[in-house]
Amino acid sequence: MTKLTREDVLKLARLARLELTDEEVEHFQTEISAILQYVEQLQNVDLNGLEPTYQVTGLKNATRSDEEKDYGTTPADLLKNAPATEDGHIKVKRMLA
């Protein structure tokens, strides 16, 4: 049975860059310990003789054919709707400093 210590939870929080209150540490200590117990339970399941499940819908190699579609417009027509353009591109304000 896996029981996390307070220090384990604080280490996980530090690795995840989280700041936890004392109440949250206690809460997560219980929650994460329960999750680890469930994982331990799953590791003990006997899987001998079971086939892996790769596909549940029964579809095999469901693909579509590539088709070129002509929507009857040009890039220049689409750029007419933009508030500002420059050299065939939409001009926007700088996002990064």
C-alpha positions in Angstrom: 0.0 0.0 0.0 1.4 3.3 -1.1 1.0 6.3 1.3 2.5 9.6 0.3 4.2 11.7 2.9 3.7 15.4 3.3 7.2 15.8 1.8 6.3 13.8 -1.2 3.4 16.0 -2.0 5.5 19.1 -1.5 8.1 17.8 -3.8 5.5 17.0 -6.5 4.0 20.5 -6.0 7.5 22.1 -6.4 8.1 20.0 -9.6 4.8 21.2 -10.9 5.5 24.7 -9.8 2.4 24.8 -7.6 2.1 26.6 -4.3 -0.2 24.6 -2.0 -1.8 25.6 1.3 -1.5 23.2 4.3 -5.1 22.1 3.7 -4.4 21.4 0.0 -1.3 19.4 0.9 -3.4 17.2 3.2 -6.1 16.8 0.6 -3.7 15.9 -2.2 -1.8 13.5 0.1 -5.0 11.5 0.5 -6.1 11.9 -3.2 -2.8 10.9 -4.8 -2.3 8.0 -2.3 -5.7 6.7 -3.4 -4.8 7.0 -7.1 -1.5 5.1 -6.5 -3.3 2.4 -4.6 -5.7 2.0 -7.6 -2.7 1.8 -10.0 -1.1 -0.9 -7.8 -4.4 -2.8 -7.9 -4.4 -2.6 -11.7 -0.8 -3.8 -11.9 -1.9 -7.1 -10.2 -4.6 -7.9 -12.7 -3.9 -11.2 -14.6 -3.8 -10.4 -18.3 -2.7 -13.8 -19.6 -4.7 -15.0 -22.6 -6.2 -11.6 -23.3 -5.8 -10.0 -26.7 -4.9 -6.3 -26.9 -7.7 -4.0 -27.9 -6.4 -1.9 -30.8 -9.7 -0.8 -32.3 -13.2 -0.8 -30.8 -15.3 0.4 -33.7 -14.4 -2.4 -36.2 -13.1 0.1 -38.8 -10.0 -0.8 -40.7 -7.9 1.8 -42.5 -10.7 4.3 -42.7 -9.3 6.9 -45.1 -10.7 9.4 -47.5 -9.5 10.1 -51.0 -7.6 13.4 -51.5 -9.6 15.7 -53.7 -8.6 19.2 -54.7 -11.6 21.5 -54.3 -12.0 24.8 -56.1 -13.9 27.3 -54.0 -14.0 29.9 -56.7 -11.9 32.5 -55.0 -8.3 33.7 -55.1 -5.9 34.8 -52.3 -6.3 38.4 -53.6 -10.1 38.2 -53.2 -9.7 36.9 -49.6 -7.2 39.6 -48.7 -9.8 42.3 -49.7 -11.6 41.5 -46.5 -8.6 42.1 -44.3 -8.3 45.5 -42.6 -4.6 45.8 -43.6 -2.4 43.9 -46.0 1.3 44.0 -47.0 3.0 42.1 -49.8 0.1 39.6 -50.1 -0.2 39.0 -46.3 -2.5 40.1 -43.6 -0.8 42.9 -41.6 -1.4 42.7 -37.8 0.0 44.6 -34.8 3.1 43.2 -33.2 2.2 40.5 -30.6 5.6 40.1 -28.9 7.9 42.8 -27.6 
